[in-house]
Amino acid sequence: MRTIGYYPLPAFVVAQEKGLFARQQLEINFEIATFAPNHNRGMAEGRWDLSLTSPDTMIARATRDGHDFVLFLMAEKGLQVKLFGARNIKSPAELRGKLLAGDPGDSNYDLHRRKILRDYGVYETEYQVKIIGTSPFRLDALRKGEVSACMVAPPYDAQAISEGFNLLARAGDHIPDYPTAACWGRRSWAQQNRGKLFRFVQAFVEATDWLFMVQNREEALRLMQGYEGITREQAETKLARVIPKAAIDPSSIHRVVQLRIEMGLYDPPHDPIERFYDASIWSEATSLPGPAPFGLPQTT
């Protein structure tokens, strides 16, 4: 199976390193995404089977580009990304008239930046965005003086602080309890490869269960540190964001949809939240009932 993500999820690392995918007779190829437009285009064209990225990215491409994407499990919640400014930028209000780094402009961390800046009274018409790439590339643009601010995710946020860039805002303070990672793909691919997808979900959920066993905590942290080259503290932060059973939560998906509507990035008519997920495979893999339907998004 061909998979892609911006970083390896803890449950994915466990499923790979503990042989859970292999036990399901799955050979998983994982590629790191570095530029959102390429990721989005590749998913639409079938270059990858599954994306282990944000529900927001999937919803953006489904509602703005018309692609029939659907998610099959939810992996993480809790935003860790932060808005950093150049050394001469002391507050978000000072970003009026400035050039900011983004990727891809209308979803994911760019959506969170919109929310943060609007909360400070700064709107999209008051600054410009240059599409650059993921956190290391955005931080490099800030370092070179090409932009005045950018969103930076761990572990690069620690690097930004150590280099003296100003921490302007934490996305989690503005958008609490937000889903950050899921497994999603083309509905047509899922229909044609249901057995393979079932085995993937089963292995992923088993890995999630393993992560929540107290006796496995130290080994889990070591696996994550070794696989990603991160510190223990960073591994602990990642572990704390894992969703039990990789369960699909329609209210969390609604939180994404609601934010997109608020930011003017999802025009009516709006679809029921059920458009964006298929819980049937997860239910079969776990022998648990799927979530209750949510219905139409609440826009007031």
Backbone bond lengths (Angstrom), bond angles and torsions (degrees), N, CA, C in turn:
res aa  C-N    CA-C-N  psi(-1)  N-CA   C-N-CA  omega(-1)  CA-C   N-CA-C  phi
1 M - - - 1.456 - - 1.519 109.58 -
2 R 1.301 115.32 140.32 1.464 121.36 -178.95 1.526 108.45 -100.40
3 T 1.329 115.86 116.08 1.455 120.56 -177.75 1.521 110.05 -124.06
4 I 1.336 115.25 159.82 1.457 120.70 -179.66 1.520 108.97 -145.95
5 G 1.319 116.27 150.49 1.459 121.60 176.36 1.511 109.65 -165.42
6 Y 1.318 116.00 166.77 1.462 120.05 179.15 1.523 111.74 -82.07
7 Y 1.322 115.79 -17.90 1.461 121.99 175.07 1.525 106.74 -163.11
8 P 1.322 118.60 157.14 1.469 120.36 179.07 1.527 110.61 -75.11
9 L 1.315 117.47 125.25 1.455 122.09 178.64 1.530 110.16 -71.84
10 P 1.334 118.64 148.08 1.472 120.46 -179.12 1.527 113.62 -52.81
11 A 1.336 117.51 -45.40 1.468 119.51 -179.58 1.523 111.20 -66.09
12 F 1.324 117.02 -34.12 1.464 120.56 177.25 1.528 109.70 -64.44
13 V 1.334 116.44 -44.33 1.465 120.69 179.10 1.528 110.24 -58.82
14 V 1.322 116.76 -45.91 1.469 120.93 -179.66 1.526 110.85 -63.50
15 A 1.331 116.66 -44.92 1.466 120.10 -179.09 1.522 111.40 -61.91
16 Q 1.328 116.82 -35.30 1.466 120.60 177.34 1.524 111.02 -73.42
17 E 1.333 115.78 -52.94 1.457 120.91 -171.04 1.530 113.31 -73.95
18 K 1.313 117.83 -28.32 1.469 121.33 179.74 1.528 111.97 -94.65
19 G 1.315 117.03 3.90 1.459 120.56 174.79 1.515 115.47 77.29
20 L 1.335 117.51 18.96 1.466 119.63 -178.23 1.522 111.82 -72.17
21 F 1.321 116.84 -36.90 1.467 119.31 174.51 1.524 110.13 -66.66
22 A 1.320 116.41 -43.32 1.466 120.74 -179.55 1.525 110.80 -61.76
23 R 1.330 116.89 -38.13 1.456 121.09 178.53 1.531 111.07 -62.43
24 Q 1.322 116.02 -28.74 1.466 120.91 177.57 1.530 111.53 -89.39
25 Q 1.343 115.89 9.66 1.470 122.24 -179.99 1.527 111.06 59.66
26 L 1.319 114.24 42.94 1.460 121.02 178.32 1.521 109.49 -115.18
27 E 1.309 115.76 131.28 1.459 121.41 170.96 1.523 106.95 -105.47
28 I 1.334 115.90 115.01 1.456 121.16 -172.77 1.522 110.03 -108.39
29 N 1.315 115.88 122.40 1.457 121.39 171.84 1.526 108.10 -102.48
30 F 1.326 116.42 125.80 1.463 121.18 -177.43 1.522 110.07 -117.76
31 E 1.313 116.19 129.88 1.460 122.15 -179.57 1.525 109.30 -119.86
32 I 1.320 116.21 138.48 1.462 121.20 177.55 1.528 109.29 -83.44
33 A 1.323 116.24 126.20 1.465 121.67 176.46 1.526 109.09 -81.69
34 T 1.325 116.31 137.85 1.463 120.56 -179.86 1.522 113.10 -123.76
35 F 1.338 117.34 -12.30 1.463 120.69 -176.68 1.521 107.49 -146.10
36 A 1.331 116.34 112.51 1.464 120.94 -171.20 1.526 114.10 -55.55
37 P 1.341 120.22 -44.64 1.469 118.52 179.94 1.527 113.21 -57.80
38 N 1.338 117.27 -36.75 1.465 119.88 177.69 1.530 110.83 -68.18
39 H 1.322 116.15 -42.11 1.469 120.59 176.71 1.521 110.35 -58.97
40 N 1.324 116.58 -48.50 1.466 121.04 -176.13 1.524 111.52 -64.20
41 R 1.320 115.97 -42.96 1.461 120.15 178.96 1.528 110.64 -65.86
42 G 1.326 116.79 -42.15 1.459 120.51 -179.77 1.516 112.99 -64.27
43 M 1.326 116.74 -37.79 1.469 119.53 177.12 1.519 110.60 -65.96
44 A 1.310 117.16 -40.62 1.468 120.64 -179.99 1.525 111.55 -66.44
45 E 1.332 116.10 -35.16 1.464 120.98 -176.93 1.526 112.77 -86.17
46 G 1.331 118.42 -7.73 1.457 121.17 179.53 1.513 114.52 86.67
47 R 1.330 117.30 17.67 1.468 119.49 177.24 1.527 110.37 -64.68
48 W 1.338 116.29 -35.98 1.464 121.86 175.21 1.518 108.86 -120.04
49 D 1.314 116.10 149.99 1.462 121.45 179.45 1.522 111.70 -82.40
50 L 1.330 116.01 -43.17 1.459 121.16 -175.57 1.516 110.32 -133.78
51 S 1.314 115.63 142.05 1.459 121.92 173.48 1.519 108.79 -110.33
52 L 1.319 115.89 130.46 1.466 121.87 176.77 1.522 107.67 -105.15
53 T 1.318 115.17 65.31 1.457 122.21 -175.79 1.526 109.45 -133.03
54 S 1.315 116.13 -164.33 1.461 120.07 -169.97 1.525 113.13 -74.68
55 P 1.344 116.70 145.02 1.467 119.88 171.74 1.520 111.70 -58.16
56 D 1.333 116.49 -32.37 1.463 119.88 -179.56 1.519 111.76 -61.14
57 T 1.333 116.86 -42.62 1.464 119.97 178.26 1.521 110.38 -58.66
58 M 1.326 116.43 -44.98 1.462 120.68 179.98 1.524 111.36 -62.92
59 I 1.331 116.73 -46.05 1.463 120.80 -178.41 1.521 110.74 -65.75
60 A 1.324 117.05 -38.72 1.463 120.51 178.06 1.517 111.36 -60.57
61 R 1.307 116.71 -46.01 1.463 119.81 -176.93 1.529 111.38 -74.11
62 A 1.317 116.81 -28.23 1.464 119.90 177.15 1.520 111.27 -72.55
63 T 1.328 116.56 -41.66 1.464 119.88 -174.49 1.520 113.26 -88.69
64 R 1.318 117.70 -27.03 1.472 120.12 -177.18 1.529 112.67 -98.57
65 D 1.338 116.40 -29.94 1.465 120.15 -177.69 1.519 113.03 -110.36
66 G 1.325 117.56 -9.40 1.459 120.98 176.22 1.510 115.81 81.81
67 H 1.337 118.46 15.64 1.464 120.80 -179.95 1.527 110.27 -81.01
68 D 1.320 116.66 142.69 1.461 121.52 -178.18 1.520 109.72 -91.08
69 F 1.331 115.42 72.12 1.456 122.20 176.65 1.524 109.44 -93.33
70 V 1.333 115.29 153.16 1.458 120.41 179.48 1.526 108.26 -150.96
71 L 1.343 117.35 146.16 1.466 119.35 179.92 1.527 110.61 -101.00
72 F 1.350 114.79 153.74 1.468 122.06 -172.69 1.523 113.43 -119.27
73 L 1.317 116.88 -16.17 1.458 121.91 175.30 1.518 107.51 -162.51
74 M 1.329 115.88 162.23 1.461 121.21 177.31 1.519 108.36 -120.92
75 A 1.330 116.53 133.05 1.458 120.41 -167.83 1.524 115.11 -107.98
76 E 1.343 117.61 -38.59 1.464 120.23 -173.65 1.525 110.80 -144.43
77 K 1.329 115.56 156.17 1.461 120.50 170.93 1.526 109.08 -145.48
78 G 1.326 115.70 156.07 1.459 121.19 179.93 1.512 111.55 106.37
79 L 1.334 116.57 105.21 1.465 120.86 -177.73 1.527 111.20 -72.13
80 Q 1.325 116.51 133.14 1.458 123.06 175.52 1.526 111.82 -114.12
81 V 1.317 117.60 -7.63 1.461 121.41 -176.86 1.529 110.10 -69.45
82 K 1.333 115.41 148.91 1.463 121.44 -176.81 1.532 110.18 -132.33
83 L 1.318 115.28 153.90 1.463 121.42 175.87 1.522 108.36 -96.40
84 F 1.337 115.62 120.59 1.460 121.71 178.15 1.518 110.21 -112.05
85 G 1.332 115.20 143.32 1.451 121.04 176.41 1.514 111.40 -114.78
86 A 1.322 115.37 161.76 1.463 120.52 174.34 1.529 109.31 -60.47
87 R 1.315 116.64 166.91 1.465 120.66 -174.11 1.525 112.56 -62.66
88 N 1.327 116.84 -22.99 1.471 119.83 179.61 1.527 112.75 -93.69
89 I 1.338 117.05 0.74 1.468 121.78 178.97 1.525 107.95 -102.53
90 K 1.324 116.24 116.57 1.465 120.54 -174.54 1.522 113.81 -102.75
91 S 1.334 117.66 -17.27 1.464 120.09 -178.92 1.521 109.65 -151.60
92 P 1.340 118.11 157.05 1.467 120.61 178.07 1.524 113.06 -57.37
93 A 1.319 117.70 -31.17 1.467 120.57 -179.45 1.525 111.95 -62.05
94 E 1.332 117.13 -23.85 1.461 121.22 -178.91 1.524 112.55 -79.35
95 L 1.330 117.47 1.26 1.467 120.45 -179.21 1.524 112.67 -87.90
96 R 1.309 117.67 -0.89 1.467 119.78 174.89 1.527 109.71 -60.27
97 G 1.327 115.38 131.28 1.455 120.61 179.05 1.512 114.88 78.88
98 K 1.335 117.58 6.10 1.461 121.46 -176.58 1.529 111.18 -102.01
99 L 1.343 114.58 165.03 1.460 122.30 174.97 1.518 108.61 -99.82
100 L 1.336 116.32 128.03 1.461 122.38 -179.19 1.524 109.68 -114.98
101 A 1.332 115.84 152.27 1.466 120.62 175.90 1.517 109.44 -86.53
102 G 1.331 116.65 140.19 1.459 120.98 179.37 1.514 112.43 -143.27
103 D 1.325 115.81 176.32 1.461 123.19 177.33 1.530 107.71 178.15
104 P 1.323 120.36 106.89 1.471 129.52 5.76 1.524 114.17 -101.43
105 G 1.329 117.74 2.29 1.455 120.05 177.19 1.512 114.22 117.05
106 D 1.333 117.54 -36.80 1.471 119.30 -174.37 1.524 113.74 -124.08
107 S 1.324 118.10 12.79 1.467 119.68 -178.49 1.520 110.51 -156.19
108 N 1.331 114.52 174.50 1.454 123.63 175.09 1.535 110.94 55.52
109 Y 1.340 118.77 -127.22 1.455 120.07 -174.83 1.524 112.27 -65.94
110 D 1.324 117.60 -26.66 1.461 119.33 176.53 1.523 110.70 -68.25
111 L 1.322 116.77 -33.72 1.461 120.55 174.43 1.531 110.18 -64.39
112 H 1.313 116.63 -42.28 1.460 120.95 -179.68 1.527 110.60 -67.03
113 R 1.324 116.57 -38.07 1.473 119.57 176.45 1.522 110.85 -61.92
114 R 1.329 116.81 -41.71 1.467 120.24 177.25 1.523 110.81 -56.60
115 K 1.322 116.20 -46.76 1.459 121.04 -178.78 1.523 110.79 -62.54
116 I 1.325 116.81 -47.02 1.464 120.71 -179.90 1.521 110.69 -58.20
117 L 1.328 116.66 -51.09 1.462 119.96 -175.90 1.520 111.77 -67.14
118 R 1.319 117.44 -37.33 1.471 118.92 175.85 1.524 110.94 -62.65
119 D 1.328 116.40 -36.98 1.463 119.35 177.67 1.523 111.43 -62.76
120 Y 1.337 116.29 -23.97 1.465 121.33 176.19 1.531 111.75 -97.40
121 G 1.337 116.49 8.01 1.457 120.26 177.15 1.512 114.79 82.23
122 V 1.335 117.34 15.84 1.467 121.58 -179.73 1.527 108.39 -108.70
123 Y 1.335 116.90 120.87 1.464 121.52 -175.04 1.529 111.29 -106.28
124 E 1.339 114.90 165.53 1.466 121.16 -172.78 1.528 112.92 -59.78
125 T 1.315 117.56 -27.62 1.469 120.81 179.36 1.524 112.27 -73.06
126 E 1.337 116.61 -8.83 1.466 120.33 -174.48 1.525 113.26 -101.95
127 Y 1.329 118.10 1.91 1.458 120.96 176.33 1.521 108.98 -151.00
128 Q 1.322 116.44 167.21 1.462 122.05 179.60 1.531 109.05 -114.70
129 V 1.339 114.73 156.26 1.464 120.82 179.73 1.520 109.54 -128.07
130 K 1.316 116.08 131.81 1.465 122.52 174.24 1.529 107.95 -109.14
131 I 1.333 116.51 124.46 1.466 120.94 179.95 1.526 108.56 -76.35
132 I 1.335 115.93 117.07 1.466 120.60 -172.38 1.523 112.54 -120.02
133 G 1.326 118.58 -46.44 1.460 120.30 -177.03 1.511 110.78 146.07
134 T 1.316 116.43 -161.97 1.460 121.82 -175.01 1.530 111.72 -75.86
135 S 1.325 115.73 -179.17 1.470 121.70 -171.56 1.527 114.97 -49.32
136 P 1.340 120.57 -48.32 1.470 117.94 -178.59 1.518 113.01 -62.34
137 F 1.322 117.02 -34.17 1.462 120.37 179.31 1.529 111.01 -74.42
138 R 1.327 116.59 -38.02 1.465 119.72 177.00 1.526 110.73 -65.71
139 L 1.328 116.09 -42.98 1.461 119.89 178.94 1.519 110.75 -63.56
140 D 1.316 117.31 -38.02 1.463 120.36 178.39 1.524 110.95 -64.46
141 A 1.331 116.83 -38.04 1.467 120.24 177.16 1.524 110.55 -65.02
142 L 1.330 117.09 -37.72 1.462 121.08 176.27 1.518 110.09 -65.85
143 R 1.317 116.28 -41.59 1.462 122.42 179.84 1.531 111.20 -61.47
144 K 1.326 116.54 -38.51 1.468 121.57 -178.47 1.522 113.13 -82.18
145 G 1.322 117.04 -3.51 1.451 119.98 -179.90 1.511 114.15 79.31
146 E 1.336 116.76 14.90 1.464 120.41 -179.15 1.522 111.94 -77.61
147 V 1.335 117.07 -25.12 1.463 122.37 179.67 1.527 108.63 -135.64
148 S 1.332 115.13 163.75 1.468 120.22 -178.55 1.523 113.01 -97.59
149 A 1.328 116.63 -16.52 1.466 119.56 -179.39 1.515 109.99 -163.56
150 C 1.332 115.61 161.66 1.465 120.57 176.69 1.523 109.42 -164.09
151 M 1.316 114.78 159.73 1.462 121.70 173.08 1.529 107.88 -86.33
152 V 1.334 115.88 134.40 1.466 120.81 -177.44 1.528 109.02 -132.70
153 A 1.324 115.49 127.74 1.465 121.80 -180.00 1.527 110.15 -100.54
154 P 1.341 118.49 158.81 1.464 121.57 173.65 1.525 110.57 -58.80
155 P 1.332 117.74 148.28 1.464 127.61 2.46 1.522 114.15 -88.06
156 Y 1.330 116.93 4.70 1.464 120.74 -173.89 1.518 112.64 -74.43
157 D 1.336 117.79 -16.75 1.462 119.90 178.01 1.525 111.32 -64.07
158 A 1.329 116.65 -37.80 1.464 120.13 177.85 1.524 110.55 -64.01
159 Q 1.319 115.98 -37.19 1.459 120.80 177.70 1.524 110.42 -65.69
160 A 1.329 117.21 -41.78 1.468 121.01 179.25 1.524 110.88 -61.23
161 I 1.322 116.17 -41.91 1.465 120.04 178.99 1.521 110.72 -65.27
162 S 1.334 116.50 -43.54 1.469 120.31 -178.29 1.520 112.12 -64.69
163 E 1.335 116.85 -25.40 1.466 120.93 179.89 1.527 112.62 -89.85
164 G 1.322 116.26 1.53 1.454 119.30 173.50 1.505 116.69 89.28
165 F 1.340 117.74 11.72 1.463 119.23 175.74 1.529 109.23 -77.18
166 N 1.310 115.74 151.45 1.459 120.63 -172.79 1.523 112.08 -87.30
167 L 1.321 115.70 126.06 1.459 121.45 174.63 1.525 107.95 -77.45
168 L 1.333 116.04 111.52 1.462 121.28 -175.59 1.518 112.83 -92.88
169 A 1.331 117.37 -33.10 1.467 119.99 -177.86 1.520 110.19 -167.79
170 R 1.325 114.79 151.87 1.466 122.92 172.48 1.521 108.28 -105.77
171 A 1.323 116.10 125.33 1.466 119.47 -176.95 1.519 111.73 -59.80
172 G 1.328 117.04 -36.23 1.454 120.83 -178.50 1.518 113.65 -62.15
173 D 1.341 117.46 -24.56 1.463 120.80 177.57 1.522 111.32 -73.80
174 H 1.315 116.60 -25.88 1.463 121.98 -177.84 1.527 112.10 -97.83
175 I 1.334 116.27 -26.79 1.470 121.45 -177.43 1.529 107.60 -134.87
176 P 1.328 118.26 82.05 1.470 120.35 -175.90 1.522 113.14 -75.72
177 D 1.333 114.43 155.40 1.473 122.53 171.71 1.527 112.01 52.52
178 Y 1.310 115.69 48.08 1.467 122.06 -172.92 1.526 110.39 -101.50
179 P 1.336 119.10 133.49 1.471 120.54 178.57 1.523 110.89 -70.68
180 T 1.308 116.29 131.20 1.462 120.26 -173.86 1.522 114.89 -113.94
181 A 1.323 118.04 -19.15 1.466 118.93 -177.95 1.519 110.42 -149.40
182 A 1.325 114.51 141.25 1.465 122.40 178.75 1.519 107.99 -148.67
183 C 1.312 115.58 174.56 1.465 121.82 172.40 1.518 107.16 -111.62
184 W 1.338 116.42 121.52 1.461 119.67 -177.41 1.521 110.81 -145.57
185 G 1.327 115.11 163.97 1.458 120.45 -179.49 1.513 110.67 -169.38
186 R 1.321 115.31 -169.80 1.469 120.91 179.75 1.530 109.40 -74.83
187 R 1.310 115.49 134.25 1.460 119.89 -179.84 1.528 110.65 -59.93
188 S 1.322 117.28 -38.64 1.469 120.96 -178.98 1.520 110.84 -63.47
189 W 1.347 117.49 -40.30 1.464 120.34 177.77 1.526 109.89 -63.83
190 A 1.324 117.04 -43.18 1.465 121.00 -179.03 1.522 111.23 -61.55
191 Q 1.312 117.20 -40.09 1.463 120.74 179.84 1.523 111.39 -65.53
192 Q 1.334 116.77 -35.51 1.459 121.45 -178.53 1.529 112.69 -82.79
193 N 1.327 117.17 -16.91 1.470 121.35 -175.42 1.528 111.27 -130.07
194 R 1.320 115.51 39.67 1.462 120.01 -173.67 1.532 112.42 -60.52
195 G 1.326 117.39 -41.44 1.456 120.05 -179.69 1.516 112.29 -62.74
196 K 1.309 116.22 -43.86 1.463 120.85 179.07 1.532 110.55 -65.26
197 L 1.325 116.38 -42.44 1.461 120.49 179.15 1.528 110.94 -65.34
198 F 1.326 116.99 -38.35 1.470 121.35 176.49 1.525 110.19 -57.35
199 R 1.329 117.03 -45.47 1.462 120.62 -178.78 1.527 111.05 -66.96
200 F 1.327 116.62 -36.98 1.468 120.38 177.34 1.527 110.28 -62.73
201 V 1.325 116.79 -49.08 1.464 121.04 -179.27 1.522 110.44 -61.90
202 Q 1.325 116.89 -41.40 1.464 120.69 179.94 1.528 110.82 -60.90
203 A 1.327 116.91 -44.72 1.465 120.67 179.12 1.523 110.96 -66.16
204 F 1.316 117.13 -39.97 1.462 121.31 -178.60 1.527 110.59 -65.55
205 V 1.320 116.97 -43.97 1.468 120.57 178.91 1.528 110.29 -65.72
206 E 1.325 117.13 -40.47 1.465 120.27 177.38 1.526 110.20 -60.31
207 A 1.330 116.67 -40.12 1.465 120.62 178.00 1.525 111.02 -65.13
208 T 1.325 116.34 -38.70 1.463 120.24 177.45 1.523 110.61 -63.57
209 D 1.328 116.54 -44.06 1.471 120.35 176.90 1.530 110.58 -58.85
210 W 1.324 116.21 -42.33 1.462 121.39 -179.85 1.525 110.23 -60.74
211 L 1.336 116.73 -40.64 1.462 121.00 -179.34 1.522 112.44 -62.36
212 F 1.327 116.89 -30.87 1.458 120.43 -176.55 1.530 113.46 -86.75
213 M 1.321 117.55 -1.48 1.463 120.13 176.15 1.531 108.98 -80.93
214 V 1.326 116.36 123.53 1.464 121.56 -174.43 1.524 111.34 -55.26
215 Q 1.318 116.69 -39.30 1.464 120.26 -176.52 1.532 112.48 -68.42
216 N 1.328 117.33 -13.13 1.467 120.39 -179.05 1.524 113.24 -98.70
217 R 1.325 118.04 -3.14 1.464 120.96 -170.96 1.529 112.89 -57.30
218 E 1.326 117.58 -49.09 1.466 120.08 -176.81 1.525 110.97 -64.06
219 E 1.318 116.60 -43.01 1.467 119.29 178.32 1.523 110.57 -64.52
220 A 1.323 116.71 -38.94 1.465 120.33 178.97 1.521 110.87 -60.99
221 L 1.319 116.51 -44.84 1.462 120.19 179.55 1.522 110.80 -63.28
222 R 1.334 117.12 -41.14 1.469 120.40 178.51 1.523 110.84 -63.88
223 L 1.326 117.04 -42.90 1.464 120.43 179.04 1.519 111.11 -59.74
224 M 1.324 116.69 -45.77 1.456 120.86 -178.28 1.522 111.18 -66.62
225 Q 1.333 116.68 -41.61 1.460 120.07 178.78 1.527 110.93 -62.56
226 G 1.320 116.34 -44.92 1.456 119.64 -178.59 1.510 113.32 -69.42
227 Y 1.325 117.19 -39.10 1.469 121.95 -176.38 1.515 111.51 -70.75
228 E 1.349 116.27 -38.62 1.463 120.20 -173.89 1.523 114.18 -106.15
229 G 1.340 117.15 -11.64 1.455 119.28 -177.17 1.517 112.50 69.38
230 I 1.341 117.09 39.00 1.454 121.87 -178.39 1.518 110.22 -111.32
231 T 1.334 116.49 168.14 1.458 120.98 179.67 1.527 110.36 -79.44
232 R 1.318 115.35 166.82 1.467 119.65 177.03 1.528 110.43 -61.41
233 E 1.327 116.82 -42.58 1.465 120.35 179.97 1.525 111.10 -60.13
234 Q 1.328 116.37 -42.11 1.465 120.08 178.54 1.527 110.92 -65.87
235 A 1.323 116.66 -38.55 1.469 120.22 177.87 1.525 110.54 -65.27
236 E 1.317 117.54 -39.47 1.465 121.19 178.41 1.525 111.08 -63.22
237 T 1.332 116.47 -39.68 1.467 120.54 178.14 1.519 110.55 -63.57
238 K 1.327 116.55 -43.64 1.467 120.36 178.60 1.529 110.96 -63.08
239 L 1.312 116.35 -42.69 1.462 120.91 -178.10 1.532 111.08 -62.90
240 A 1.316 116.45 -35.39 1.463 120.86 -178.49 1.527 112.48 -69.02
241 R 1.321 117.14 -16.01 1.465 120.94 -176.92 1.529 112.92 -94.17
242 V 1.325 117.66 -6.05 1.463 121.44 -175.79 1.530 110.40 -67.51
243 I 1.325 116.49 135.83 1.462 122.92 179.21 1.531 109.22 -88.75
244 P 1.335 118.38 124.67 1.471 120.31 179.55 1.525 111.98 -55.77
245 K 1.315 115.42 136.72 1.469 123.22 177.82 1.528 113.46 62.28
246 A 1.345 117.16 7.01 1.472 120.63 -174.83 1.527 110.48 51.35
247 A 1.335 114.96 37.51 1.462 121.48 -171.96 1.525 112.44 -72.71
248 I 1.309 115.44 142.89 1.462 122.23 177.28 1.527 108.81 -81.74
249 D 1.323 116.11 126.31 1.461 122.19 -179.31 1.528 108.99 -119.92
250 P 1.324 118.47 102.04 1.466 120.72 -178.67 1.525 113.46 -57.70
251 S 1.337 117.90 -31.35 1.466 119.11 179.23 1.525 111.15 -66.89
252 S 1.332 117.52 -32.02 1.465 120.79 175.85 1.524 110.88 -70.61
253 I 1.321 116.32 -40.31 1.465 119.69 175.83 1.522 109.24 -62.64
254 H 1.329 116.41 -39.83 1.464 120.69 177.34 1.520 111.14 -60.45
255 R 1.333 117.19 -36.05 1.461 120.72 178.82 1.527 110.30 -60.44
256 V 1.316 116.78 -39.57 1.464 121.14 177.16 1.522 110.34 -66.05
257 V 1.319 116.05 -49.13 1.465 121.07 -179.18 1.524 110.41 -59.21
258 Q 1.318 116.42 -44.03 1.461 121.40 -178.66 1.529 111.18 -61.63
259 L 1.334 116.72 -41.16 1.463 120.21 178.55 1.517 110.90 -66.02
260 R 1.319 117.08 -39.60 1.461 120.11 179.27 1.533 110.33 -64.62
261 I 1.319 116.61 -39.11 1.468 119.89 176.78 1.529 109.88 -64.60
262 E 1.331 116.57 -45.17 1.466 121.63 -179.85 1.522 111.59 -59.76
263 M 1.331 116.89 -37.64 1.460 121.42 -178.30 1.528 112.79 -85.06
264 G 1.322 117.21 3.89 1.458 120.80 177.45 1.511 114.36 75.48
265 L 1.346 116.81 26.71 1.460 120.93 -175.77 1.529 113.22 -114.51
266 Y 1.319 117.10 11.15 1.463 121.37 175.04 1.524 106.76 -145.59
267 D 1.321 115.00 101.69 1.460 121.17 -176.59 1.526 110.92 -83.31
268 P 1.332 117.53 150.27 1.467 120.33 174.78 1.524 110.51 -70.04
269 P 1.341 117.84 159.25 1.469 126.04 4.13 1.527 111.60 -77.13
270 H 1.318 116.02 143.50 1.456 121.56 -177.88 1.526 110.71 -94.51
271 D 1.323 114.83 142.50 1.465 121.11 179.97 1.521 110.89 -86.64
272 P 1.331 117.63 156.17 1.468 120.06 170.48 1.523 110.04 -58.16
273 I 1.314 116.23 150.64 1.462 121.26 -179.57 1.524 110.77 -57.77
274 E 1.332 117.11 -27.95 1.469 121.40 -178.17 1.519 112.69 -63.17
275 R 1.320 118.14 -16.94 1.469 119.75 176.99 1.525 110.98 -60.45
276 F 1.320 116.52 -29.65 1.454 120.56 -166.66 1.531 114.63 -95.62
277 Y 1.319 118.53 -0.82 1.465 118.64 178.81 1.523 110.66 -145.00
278 D 1.340 114.05 157.06 1.462 122.80 173.29 1.521 106.51 -129.87
279 A 1.318 116.45 104.96 1.466 120.93 -176.66 1.519 113.08 -88.51
280 S 1.326 117.89 -1.33 1.465 119.65 -173.13 1.526 112.33 -64.76
281 I 1.324 117.15 -40.34 1.464 119.49 -179.48 1.524 110.07 -69.24
282 W 1.328 117.24 -42.67 1.468 120.67 177.22 1.526 110.02 -59.05
283 S 1.325 117.50 -42.70 1.469 120.97 -179.83 1.524 111.26 -63.29
284 E 1.324 116.70 -42.13 1.462 120.37 177.77 1.526 110.93 -64.70
285 A 1.323 116.31 -39.98 1.461 120.66 -176.64 1.523 112.38 -70.60
286 T 1.328 117.08 -29.77 1.463 121.18 -175.95 1.525 113.66 -105.49
287 S 1.339 116.51 -11.71 1.476 122.08 -173.23 1.530 111.16 59.03
288 L 1.328 115.62 31.69 1.461 122.22 178.23 1.521 109.42 -116.76
289 P 1.335 117.37 152.55 1.465 118.80 177.44 1.521 111.36 -69.01
290 G 1.309 115.73 148.95 1.451 120.32 176.37 1.515 111.29 -74.41
291 P 1.318 117.49 170.44 1.462 120.67 -179.01 1.521 112.03 -70.56
292 A 1.319 115.56 154.98 1.463 120.43 175.38 1.523 109.38 -68.86
293 P 1.318 118.65 144.03 1.469 121.18 179.21 1.527 111.24 -59.31
294 F 1.315 115.50 145.59 1.469 121.10 178.89 1.521 111.46 -95.69
295 G 1.340 115.26 -39.96 1.455 119.47 -178.18 1.513 112.42 92.81
296 L 1.313 116.87 -155.43 1.459 122.41 -177.23 1.526 111.20 -71.38
297 P 1.335 117.21 148.44 1.468 119.41 177.92 1.521 111.58 -64.80
298 Q 1.317 114.45 147.94 1.462 120.99 176.72 1.520 108.15 -92.25
299 T 1.300 116.95 121.39 1.466 121.05 -172.10 1.517 113.13 -109.39
300 T 1.318 117.70 7.49 1.466 119.57 179.02 1.518 110.71 -118.25
